[in-house]
């Protein structure tokens, strides 16, 4: 590949369904896959848009670098005019006054790269981004499924080229080596152990190091990677820093830079590929059921159950949608997995759009646990908790795990914080064993049955005595005349946790003439807390915090 | 079934199969034709003698009961529902399904308030649905699970989705599993439904202090007292009573006798009759 960025067209070309950023620079970064035991592969995925340039005007993308607009990417026509990446926009305009200029959009580029990475998930679960334009795919143990490394590389490159991207790829044993050979030429495969041999002849730029370092090395007369490698390491380190030496060694295959995959590796993966894309709901759900059975069979061999499942649907046009389901207890039955996914699919606001059909459906268990096998008891109520957990899973699959909650007591006197609502899937056992404060026998309820999350302000014209309860108050535009009062119950704020801004509250239980019972409070103490800067008393704020039955 | 003319080889087994199928079809038809009537309802006494008499022994489990209240009476309505749930299934989990909007309008259900009423908060699972459709669906799911004791569906305001079909679904689910369903409708007007009973509730005034004597007057008020009107009862008369919830005994009871005006309720007329009569007069 040439190091020149090629760019063209706008928008997306007709056959591409991937949301493409408006401009991409071609031929820049590498993408690669590697293998500890041997065959590494590096794919470079520079992308570029085909098609869009109807009138043949040269186009460039500019970005602000070093406080000036510089050429960030350019298309073939612009390259033929002699424009280069890194040139100031003013120079480019001087060379070609009718040039079309677009702004770079790194966020859109990254989205596209992520979409491509999603698509690449069909080849290997370990896909890492190599920003801004590359991807690493760890194809260890995967290549034979696609007819070997060469075939795999061809498949990926052909598919991406069809989508309008310019691709270059390489395979090597380590990530940096793969990227280095990809930077130099498309399609090379380096057998493990021959990395040093393969990169020795390559020019320095293929390393992808800083321009200043490359210039420095050139000035010293070192033109190829082999030239640099033949020098003593400490000389290079002293002049160009340890990072460059590390990069060099990794390129030579003497060390490996681990890639960081986008998603953790699932414990189990089962998948089904379709020779003809499927799009009908029946086929999709039947495929999912079959996959669930396969997954359960695989987990069953090690006595495991799934806590977290993900189904991915790969569309023929490259769009991938993933749906995940969590469970409270490890699931060991295919029927339950099937049902959870059906609930989830039913509840999707944006239904699964098959487009032209899915050609791959994958089910993975991202978190599994050992299942303790228990003998069923004849008493029907012994397993109620399991059934309740299964019910919670089903509801949570449809409306989301955070919407199904159990309640845990908290050690605080502040009423609105006394209860923590926790996800029922994860805290069901904790909630059933929680210790709640006992009620005081033969007392009427001391706490309201309904509590407002945010206390609602009420209008209190006056209180009989400054510290006393109100005579009447207005809440939600209705006036309530207080007939009976009990209180105050004083709740001081937690001064050891806060900065002292919160005021002490005096709570009253009041009943109005219709029999409605409220829990109201006055914010602040008269005399001490309710004073302005000149220590004049200020009127208190009153709130209704809850309703009694 | 094989409809071959020559069935002599396996006629015997075919006959047995046919008899079995006929029997199962007959029983299915019977169930379809007499919905709910053959279903024996277990009843749990509320503790309030007059109400229990009207209810023929108490509130039925495995059925749907509706509680209506005005917007500002949400506290009282919640109290009555918690009381019913406490009577219907004191030791089984309670699933409380509510719309998000309920929390804003009438406040979130407070666990300390629940335990003050004698209900164990450990049995509580809350489901916060974003709309009525989701709430209905989650309720139907929960009703199908017989590990649950009671399911409460709380919907604020009028809900078009909660029609006869929806309530029929809930009733059937409750019958099949034996789980009781309580529907709490605040700020809504009663609509036709398949509920076993329907209540309209508002808070009742606490007994006046002087009626209890000087030593009791300071603690006489504050206990949940409901003015509960039974406006629909599929298997008995309707009525209206003042009911007090005893938090310690976890029972409803008659309040201490004291004068409080209570409107006389038509004993053997459902509330729909009254509404229709009103509509006739208006129309």
Interface residues (C-beta under 8 A of the other chain):
Chain A: X347 X381 X383 X384 X385 X387 X388 X390 X391 X392 X394 X395 X398 X399 X403 X404 X405 X406 X407 X409 X415 X418 X419 X421 X424 X428 X431 X432 X433 X434 X436 X437 X438 X439 X441 X442 X443 X444 X445 X446 X447 X448 X449 X450 X451 X452 X453 X476 X478 X483 X484 X486 X509 X511 X513 X514 X515 X516 X517 X546 X547 X548 X549
Chain B: X72 X73 X74 X75 X76 X78 X79 X80 X82 X83 X92 X93 X95 X103 X106 X107 X108 X109 X110 X111 X112 X113 X114 X115 X116 X117 X118 X120 X121 X122 X124 X125 X126 X127 X128 X129 X130 X134 X137 X138 X141 X142 X145 X146 X147 X148 X202 X203 X204 X205 X206 X219 X221 X222 X223 X224 X225 X226 X227 X245 X247 X248
